Amino acid sequence: MQTQTHPLIAPTLGTARNLTSFHYGPGGGQKIYIQSSLHADELPGMLVSWALRRKLAALEAAGKVRGEVVIVPVANPIGLNQHFLGHLTGRFETNSAQNFNRNFYELSALIQPGIEARLTDNIDANRTAIRAAMREALNEQNPQTELESQRLALQKLSYDADVVLDLHCDWEAAMHLYTNPDLWPEVEPLACYLDAKASLLALNSVGNPFDEIHSFCWSDLRGRYGDRFPIPNGSISVTIELRGQREVSYEYAERDAQAIIEYLTKRGVIDGTPAPVPALEFAATPLAGAEPIVAPISGVLVYRCEVGTWVDVGHEIADIVDPLTDRVVTLKSTVAGVLYARHLTRFATAGLEFARIAGAKAFRSGSLLSN
């Protein structure tokens, strides 16, 4: 194992932060990149990364790691330092109000238009050429802020990975994941090992989140040049939502880390026989089919069903109780699917999106993710 330190731009006099990456395996084969807690207040991933590092150290010592596995357990040291009256506020940078998981460099745009001249009829050569163009383009970037330098450092570590796993969680949620529909056949075994209750597919959900900037580039290049040049899925990128913020336990971390190990074993990155792939309880659905449940009034939020459960059309999701007027508004699902996430708060403001249901039919467009 090798440890690397990646300094960030110091935002003020007398301060300095770094990213730390841990590299397992000999290199030369597949490259796997795994990071956690890009939203710094989403902590289950840090514990999963810790458990993964222990497993990988043992596997490496036994000579069973065939490729390179890179772990960044703390992907957002900036956000970890943002505390307000005792509360960690790690989703948005307080200086710019930017979401830490948005606005990464769009790789496809960076390597246009020069990449066309580098493409040939050899798919492996094209993979190498595209990654070389990405590396050159990222090296040309000149970040001006600490946040920009953090984004760039993460992309330089991950742009050439065959598999990119970004470990997040929601407020309260069942295990679920996001990925590109082009990648689903290769991601489905991971969803099965993790026992994902929802698998949400989108080519471009808008905003350049971390997982999409990896996979979208390859899909975009296929759309532009695929009729003339073979373009592979050069990055199997997935956002894994490790249930809710409060689901931080050794039991979950061990279970989730082992699921990832089984997936890497199935991919041949780790030597051994993977566990049989279990059945997926619920089919993958388009992210554009996810129904947001929005509060029409303010009041006390009382949930009527739990995350991870199937709801039919008309199922009662929650009540909003106004204790001043005795008004009670019951919100119901208009789609059938899994209630995969809901808000931690129990007080709704008018217009609050407090739950999401994974419907099978796409009906939304534009920005598909929460802020």
Residue, then its C-alpha position, 0 to 999 in steps of 0.5 A: m500500500q502507498t499513501q499519497t498526499h494532495p495539497l489544496i490551495a490555502p484559503t487564508l493565511g496560516t491554514a492548509r488542507n490536504l487530500t489523502s489517497f491510499h493505493y493498493g495493488p500492483g497496478g497495470g490491471q483494472k483501476i478502481y477508485i472509491q471515495s467517501s463523504l464528498h458531502a462531508d456530513e454523510l458519514p457512513g461512507m467513511l466507515v465503509s472506506w475504513a472497513l474496505r482499507r482493512k480488507l484490502a490490506a489483508l488481500e494485498a498481503a495475500g497477493k490477491v489484489r490484481g489491479e490498483v484500488v485507490i481509496v480516498p476516505v475523506a474526500n472533502p476536508i473543506g466541508l468537515n471544517q464547517h460547523f455552525l453552532g455545533h452542527l456539521t454543515g458539509r453539503f454546501e461550501t459556506n464561502s460560495a454556497q456551492n454544492f460540493n458534489r456539483n460543478f466538476y470539470e466536464l471532461s467531454a467538453l475539455i477534450q473537444p474538439g481535438i480528440e477526434a483526430r486521435l481516434t482509430d478503429n481500435i477500441d483499446a487504443n481509443r480508451t488510451a487516447i481518450r484518457a491521455a486527452m483527459r489527463e492533459a486537459l486536467n493538467e492545464q486547469n488552473p484552480q483559483t480557490e480551495l474548492e476548485s483545487q479539491r475538485l481538480a485533485l479528486q478528478k486527477l485521481s479518478y479520471d482514468a479509473d475503470v470503476v468509480l464508486d462515490l459513497h454518499c448517503d441520504w437523510e433517511a433512506a434505503m440503500h440505493l444507487y445512481t448510475n448511467p443507463d449505458l452502464w447498467p449491465e455492469v453495475e447490476p451485480l453491484a446493486c445486487y450485492l449491496d441489496a439496493k432497493a432503488s437503482l436510478l438511471a440517468l445519462n445527465s441529471v444536470g449539474n456535473p456531479f462527480d459520478e456523472i462527469h466520469s461516465f457521461c464523457w464516454s457516452d457523449l463521445r459515443g454519441r458524437y463519434g460512435d458511428r465511425f470509431p468504437i468507444p468503450n464504457g471507459s468509466i463504470s461510475v456509480t453513486i452509492e447511497l448508504r442508507g441514511q445519515r444515522e446509519v453509521s454502524y460496524e455491522y453496516a460498514e462490514r456488510d457494505a464493504q464486503a459487498i464491494i469486495e464481492y463485486l471487485t472479485k467478480r470483476g477480476v480485480i481481486d483473486g478468488t471466487p465471488a459470492p453468488v449474485p443475489a436477486l435484485e428485489f426491485a428493478a432499476t428505474p429512470l431517475a426522471g421517473a422519481e416522484p418528489i413529494v412536496a409539502p403544500i403547507s407548513g406544519v408537523l411532518v408525520y410519515r405514514c410509511e417507511v423507506g425501502t417499502w413499495v407503495d402503490v398509486g394513492h398510498e398515503i406517504a405522510d401527513i402535515v399537521d397544522p396545530l394552529t388550525d387543526r388542518v391535516v393534509t395527507l400527501k399520497s403517491t401518484v406513482a407506484g414504486v419504492l419510497y427510497a428516501r425521505h427528509l430527516t426533518r419533522f417540520a415542513t415548510a411550504g414547498l419542502e421536498f421531503a420524500r422521493i419514490a422511484g417510479a418506472k416511467a420517466f416524466r421529469s426533465g431538467s435538473l433531476l437531483s436535489n440541491 
